[in-house]
């Protein structure tokens, strides 16, 4: 297999030219977005670049039913881009859903709807139905960009059968994203991109009881979990001929509050007996990351080569397990606080070449050269502390892709890692797919 990789690498380096494609091209090169100068995918990081990529129709698939599509239009001095399905949602939702699944089962109520039982675990989703609109304005010496995105998902189920408890579950997740950007023209080009995300979520389970004597459904147990947060990202790069310098900064903060109310003596009151329960769980997360990088663009025998060095710093704090018992404060807990710091240094090398008038190929390699992480966990109730550290140096990653150009249509694919390293399986049912991502772009 090593010989095959060497052959592929040599093959990519000895042919000439360059192709232009969608953001699958960047994945095939295996480089960060900021290391590319000529790909329409950079408009999601630097919306001020939209004016440079107009009159394009895009479609990208990462699975049979997962992908996004969109189009950009030249409006004469300005530009408009509309995208559906483009995932710009923060990872807060996956962390939030994990937090819900880790809530002790004894606290969770069960709603019976039809013949099925449901808990809070059945109300979690990741927002989909993403819509994104970007407007670009061309000025003398500068392009400006403004983007607005919205994504949402929901779950709603309720028991509507006569003479049964009116149990119900619901989940509503959404995020609003605002994108701002400016791109300065000149001998030293500068791109600046700012993103602000506002995630929110509400999940609820209502477990009622049927009072036969009153022929009515009455409140019994209720679980509610709410999330709010903010995600801020700032990226800036300077382009000086064949040299690119990058600075990125990000901050994330979120807070979730889970409330559990149980009626222990069936009197529709959650606070009049020791068998009742009114408990609140609170979790808070905050992260800050800084990314630095420099890249050099080279040309050797008409092959375009990108080399880059990256430095990443991440600091995060998670507070979990804090609880308030509104019926008995003696049961309150302060929980734990976990702080971590990670530093990573890595290198990238990528090459792109044209095989003929129709086909192009690209290959990239990234490797961590230094990585370290330290974690401190404090138990705020018994005032104990544990510390640990580990080596986080990244393993080598090889990326490879190809493009096919037919007229104004470009089809771009990223080779599956399993196929790249293990090869095809000619006998048996476990053959991996050819590509992990495929994109199509039509220009006019």
C-alpha positions as a printed Julia matrix, in Angstrom:
444×3 Matrix{Float64}:
   0.0     0.0     0.0
   2.89    2.35    0.75
   4.2     1.79   -2.78
   0.79    2.67   -4.17
   0.73    5.95   -2.24
   4.2     6.85   -3.48
   3.17    6.12   -7.07
   0.04    8.26   -6.7
   2.03   11.12   -5.21
   4.66   11.05   -7.97
   1.93   10.81  -10.6
   0.2    13.92   -9.26
   3.42   15.92   -9.17
   4.65   15.24  -12.7
   1.56   16.36  -14.58
   0.63   19.96  -15.21
  -2.12   22.54  -14.78
  -4.83   23.18  -12.2
  -8.58   22.72  -11.82
 -11.27   24.73  -10.1
 -14.07   23.06   -8.19
 -16.33   23.24   -5.15
 -15.32   22.76   -1.51
 -14.76   19.04   -2.21
 -11.58   20.26   -3.86
 -10.36   21.63   -0.53
 -11.17   18.33    1.18
  -9.2    16.49   -1.51
  -6.21   18.73   -0.85
  -6.56   18.21    2.9
  -5.81   21.85    3.74
  -7.67   24.47    5.8
  -9.94   26.8     3.84
  -7.69   29.8     4.41
  -4.86   28.14    2.46
  -6.82   28.36   -0.82
  -7.19   31.44   -3.01
  -9.29   30.28   -5.93
 -12.18   28.16   -4.65
 -15.78   29.31   -4.24
 -15.97   27.45   -0.9
 -14.09   30.31    0.78
 -17.23   32.49    0.64
 -18.57   30.7     3.73
 -15.51   31.85    5.69
 -15.0    35.21    3.97
 -18.37   36.42    2.68
 -16.68   39.48    1.16
 -15.36   37.13   -1.54
 -18.83   36.42   -2.95
 -18.41   38.97   -5.77
 -15.55   36.88   -7.15
 -17.68   33.73   -7.5
 -20.92   34.6    -9.27
 -23.19   32.83  -11.74
 -22.55   29.41  -10.25
 -24.93   26.56   -9.4
 -23.61   24.17   -6.73
 -24.57   20.74   -5.45
 -22.66   18.66   -2.93
 -23.45   15.24   -1.45
 -21.73   13.59    1.5
 -24.23   10.7     1.71
 -27.31    9.49   -0.13
 -29.55   11.98    1.67
 -27.04   14.49    3.06
 -25.69   17.51    1.25
 -26.36   21.07    0.21
 -27.06   23.08   -2.87
 -27.16   26.7    -3.93
 -26.52   29.32   -6.55
 -24.77   32.67   -6.84
 -25.87   35.49   -9.12
 -24.09   38.53  -10.51
 -26.31   41.55   -9.9
 -24.03   44.08  -11.58
 -21.7    45.51   -8.93
 -23.2    43.26   -6.26
 -23.88   39.56   -5.84
 -26.39   37.25   -4.17
 -25.88   33.7    -2.96
 -28.68   31.4    -1.76
 -27.91   28.01   -0.21
 -30.07   25.24    1.22
 -28.72   22.55    3.51
 -25.33   24.19    4.14
 -24.32   23.11    7.64
 -23.06   26.08    9.64
 -24.56   24.9    12.95
 -22.36   24.96   16.04
 -21.38   21.72   17.81
 -23.21   22.89   20.93
 -26.2    20.82   19.88
 -24.34   17.52   19.8
 -22.84   18.28   23.23
 -26.26   19.32   24.47
 -27.88   16.12   23.21
 -25.15   14.08   24.89
 -25.83   15.91   28.14
 -29.52   14.95   27.93
 -28.69   11.3    27.3
 -26.4    11.32   30.37
 -29.1    12.59   32.76
 -29.74    9.87   35.38
 -32.66    7.69   34.2
 -34.28    7.96   37.63
 -34.96   11.65   36.96
 -36.52   11.18   33.52
 -40.26   10.84   33.11
 -41.82    8.48   30.59
 -44.63    9.59   28.29
 -46.84    6.9    26.78
 -48.18    7.79   23.37
 -50.1     5.06   21.62
 -48.26    1.83   22.35
 -44.8     3.47   22.63
 -42.9     5.02   25.52
 -40.81    8.18   25.17
 -38.32   10.11   27.34
 -36.23   13.25   26.88
 -33.81   11.15   24.81
 -36.47   11.01   22.08
 -36.77   14.8    21.8
 -33.19   15.57   20.69
 -32.15   16.35   17.14
 -29.55   18.37   15.29
 -31.04   21.38   13.49
 -31.44   20.79    9.78
 -33.4    22.59    7.07
 -30.57   25.1     6.93
 -31.09   28.18    4.8
 -28.33   30.71    4.11
 -28.4    33.93    2.1
 -25.27   36.0     1.36
 -25.18   39.45   -0.23
 -21.97   40.9    -1.62
 -21.33   44.53   -2.47
 -18.44   45.56   -4.69
 -16.73   48.85   -3.89
 -13.59   50.46   -5.21
 -10.69   48.59   -3.63
 -12.94   46.54   -1.39
 -15.74   43.96   -1.37
 -18.2    43.68    1.52
 -20.39   40.72    2.42
 -23.34   40.04    4.71
 -24.9    36.65    5.34
 -27.87   35.44    7.35
 -28.52   31.8     8.14
 -31.27   29.93    9.93
 -31.58   26.26   10.81
 -34.21   24.43   12.81
 -35.67   21.05   13.67
 -38.53   19.9    15.84
 -40.16   16.82   17.37
 -43.78   16.76   18.51
 -45.85   13.79   19.63
 -49.0    13.75   21.75
 -51.57   11.25   22.96
 -54.98   12.15   21.54
 -56.88    8.99   22.4
 -60.09    9.57   24.35
 -60.11    8.49   28.0
 -56.31    8.3    28.32
 -53.71   10.51   29.93
 -52.69   13.35   27.61
 -48.96   12.62   27.51
 -46.79   14.52   25.08
 -43.19   15.17   24.08
 -41.68   18.07   22.18
 -38.28   19.28   21.08
 -37.4    22.49   19.27
 -33.84   23.3    18.2
 -32.8    26.31   16.17
 -29.88   28.58   15.41
 -29.56   32.0    13.82
 -26.22   32.82   12.17
 -24.93   36.21   11.05
 -21.91   36.39    8.73
 -19.94   39.57    8.07
 -16.91   40.03    5.85
 -14.64   42.39    3.98
 -12.06   41.69    1.31
  -9.48   44.35    0.45
  -7.89   44.36   -2.96
  -4.35   45.41   -3.78
  -0.77   44.18   -3.7
  -1.52   42.68   -0.28
  -5.04   41.3    -0.22
  -6.78   41.01    3.13
  -9.84   38.9     3.93
 -11.76   39.24    7.17
 -14.7    37.08    8.19
 -16.88   37.28   11.31
 -19.58   34.79   12.27
 -22.05   34.99   15.14
 -24.25   32.03   16.01
 -27.16   32.02   18.46
 -28.23   28.45   19.29
 -31.31   27.68   21.37
 -33.26   24.57   22.27
 -36.22   23.52   24.39
 -37.06   19.88   25.13
 -40.04   18.75   27.14
 -41.78   15.58   28.34
 -45.24   15.8    29.93
 -46.33   12.62   31.69
 -49.93   13.02   32.89
 -52.22   10.59   34.73
 -55.77    9.57   33.97
 -58.24   10.27   36.79
 -61.08    7.84   36.12
 -63.32    9.31   38.82
 -63.14   12.73   37.2
 -62.82   11.4    33.64
 -59.95   13.81   33.13
 -56.24   13.88   32.41
 -54.33   15.61   35.2
 -50.75   16.81   35.53
 -48.32   14.4    37.11
 -44.68   14.62   35.98
 -42.92   17.16   33.77
 -39.34   17.37   32.42
 -38.03   20.51   30.71
 -34.53   21.22   29.38
 -33.54   24.57   27.87
 -30.34   25.66   26.12
 -29.07   29.08   25.12
 -25.66   30.15   23.91
 -23.47   32.18   21.6
 -20.78   31.22   19.11
 -18.37   33.85   17.76
 -15.73   33.26   15.12
 -13.27   35.75   13.65
 -10.87   34.95   10.83
  -8.39   37.15    9.02
  -5.75   36.42    6.43
  -3.26   38.46    4.47
  -2.23   37.4     0.97
   1.17   38.66   -0.19
   1.84   37.26   -3.66
   2.51   33.56   -2.95
   2.51   33.84    0.86
  -0.58   33.62    3.1
  -0.68   34.49    6.81
  -3.74   33.55    8.87
  -5.2    34.43   12.27
  -8.36   32.86   13.66
 -10.16   33.41   16.95
 -13.27   31.76   18.35
 -15.39   31.84   21.48
 -18.28   29.62   22.5
 -20.48   29.81   25.58
 -23.64   27.94   26.44
 -25.83   27.16   29.41
 -28.42   24.45   29.82
 -30.99   24.14   32.6
 -32.95   20.93   33.2
 -36.01   20.93   35.47
 -37.73   17.79   36.78
 -41.05   17.98   38.59
 -42.76   14.88   40.0
 -46.13   14.64   41.75
 -45.6    11.88   44.31
 -49.09   11.84   45.85
 -51.33   12.56   42.83
 -52.71   15.89   44.02
 -51.44   18.05   41.13
 -48.97   19.74   43.48
 -45.19   19.32   43.11
 -44.22   20.73   46.51
 -46.49   19.5    49.3
 -45.02   16.14   50.33
 -41.64   14.42   50.66
 -42.57   12.12   47.78
 -42.8    15.14   45.43
 -39.76   16.27   43.48
 -38.65   19.63   42.1
 -35.01   19.4    40.95
 -32.93   21.62   38.68
 -29.67   20.62   36.95
 -27.35   23.26   35.46
 -24.5    22.81   32.97
 -22.26   25.53   31.54
 -19.62   25.37   28.81
 -17.14   27.91   27.48
 -14.38   27.57   24.9
 -11.77   29.85   23.4
  -9.52   28.93   20.49
  -6.77   30.72   18.58
  -5.4    29.5    15.26
  -2.29   30.82   13.56
  -0.88   29.72   10.26
   1.32   30.53    7.32
   1.28   28.97    3.85
   3.51   29.15    0.82
   2.19   28.63   -2.71
   4.69   27.15   -5.16
   4.81   26.04   -8.75
   7.06   23.22   -9.92
   6.85   21.99  -13.49
   3.42   23.62  -13.79
   2.17   21.77  -10.7
   0.58   23.91   -8.01
   1.9    23.05   -4.57
   0.74   24.34   -1.18
   2.83   24.01    1.97
   1.65   25.27    5.34
   2.38   25.4     9.03
  -0.43   25.69   11.63
  -0.54   26.42   15.35
  -3.7    25.88   17.36
  -4.56   26.74   20.96
  -7.78   25.66   22.68
  -8.94   26.42   26.2
 -12.24   25.06   27.51
 -14.12   24.97   30.8
 -17.08   22.74   31.56
 -19.21   22.99   34.68
 -21.54   20.04   35.17
 -23.46   18.28   37.88
 -24.67   21.4    39.65
 -28.11   20.71   41.13
 -30.74   22.51   43.16
 -33.41   20.67   45.12
 -36.14   23.26   45.6
 -37.84   21.13   48.26
 -34.71   20.34   50.29
 -31.61   22.51   49.9
 -29.55   19.95   51.8
 -29.52   17.91   48.59
 -27.96   20.72   46.53
 -24.65   19.98   44.84
 -22.02   22.23   43.25
 -20.86   19.6    40.77
 -17.54   19.48   38.97
 -15.47   21.9    36.93
 -13.22   20.56   34.19
 -10.68   22.83   32.5
  -8.49   21.77   29.6
  -5.81   23.36   27.45
  -4.57   21.98   24.16
  -1.74   23.14   21.89
  -1.17   21.59   18.47
   1.35   22.29   15.73
   0.98   20.7    12.31
   2.18   20.83    8.71
   0.34   20.5     5.39
   1.62   19.64    1.92
  -0.72   19.45   -1.06
  -0.39   19.31   -4.83
  -2.83   19.73   -7.68
  -2.33   18.97  -11.36
  -4.2    18.61  -14.64
  -4.03   15.2   -16.31
  -5.74   16.22  -19.55
  -8.5    18.53  -20.76
 -11.1    16.58  -18.78
  -9.43   15.14  -15.69
  -7.47   16.67  -12.82
  -6.04   15.09   -9.67
  -4.92   16.32   -6.27
  -3.29   14.85   -3.21
  -2.48   16.21    0.23
  -0.86   15.16    3.49
  -1.17   16.64    6.95
   0.81   15.66   10.03
   0.99   16.9    13.58
   4.54   17.64   14.7
   3.69   18.6    18.27
   0.64   18.29   20.47
  -0.01   18.44   24.18
  -3.11   18.6    26.34
  -3.63   19.14   30.06
  -6.85   18.57   32.01
  -7.77   19.68   35.53
 -10.94   18.38   37.17
 -12.23   19.88   40.41
 -14.96   18.41   42.58
 -16.58   21.53   43.99
 -18.41   19.62   46.73
 -15.53   17.78   48.43
 -12.82   20.19   47.14
 -10.68   17.52   45.5
  -8.67   18.02   42.31
  -7.13   15.74   39.7
  -4.68   16.63   36.94
  -3.6    14.81   33.81
  -1.75   15.48   30.58
  -1.34   13.67   27.3
   0.4    13.8    23.95
  -2.07   14.9    21.24
   0.32   14.94   18.28
  -1.81   14.21   15.24
  -1.22   11.12   13.13
  -0.55   11.48    9.39
  -3.64   11.95    7.2
  -3.58   11.45    3.44
  -6.24   13.06    1.26
  -6.86   12.58   -2.42
  -9.4    13.77   -4.96
 -10.15   14.14   -8.64
 -12.11   16.43  -10.94
 -13.92   15.93  -14.22
 -14.67   18.98  -16.39
 -17.22   18.77  -19.2
 -17.97   22.15  -20.73
 -19.19   24.44  -17.95
 -19.81   21.54  -15.56
 -17.22   20.44  -13.0
 -17.67   17.25  -10.98
 -15.37   16.88   -8.01
 -14.84   13.91   -5.67
 -12.86   13.04   -2.54
 -11.53    9.49   -2.38
 -12.72    7.44    0.6
  -9.99    6.94    3.2
 -10.92    3.25    3.51
 -10.52    2.77   -0.24
  -7.31    4.8    -0.32
  -5.56    2.76    2.39
  -7.21   -0.67    2.07
  -7.99   -0.81   -1.62
 -11.19   -2.21   -3.19
 -12.7    -5.52   -2.11
 -13.5    -7.41   -5.3
 -15.12  -10.32   -3.45
 -17.48   -9.84   -0.52
 -20.09   -7.33    0.5
 -17.98   -4.81    2.41
 -16.56   -2.71   -0.41
 -16.32    0.98    0.63
 -17.79    3.63   -1.63
 -15.52    5.34   -4.12
 -15.93    8.85   -2.73
 -16.64   10.32    0.71
 -17.85   13.58   -0.83
 -18.86   14.54   -4.34
 -19.68   17.97   -5.71
 -20.93   19.45   -8.94
 -20.65   23.03  -10.11
 -22.13   24.62  -13.22
 -20.97   28.07  -14.28
 -22.46   30.43  -16.82
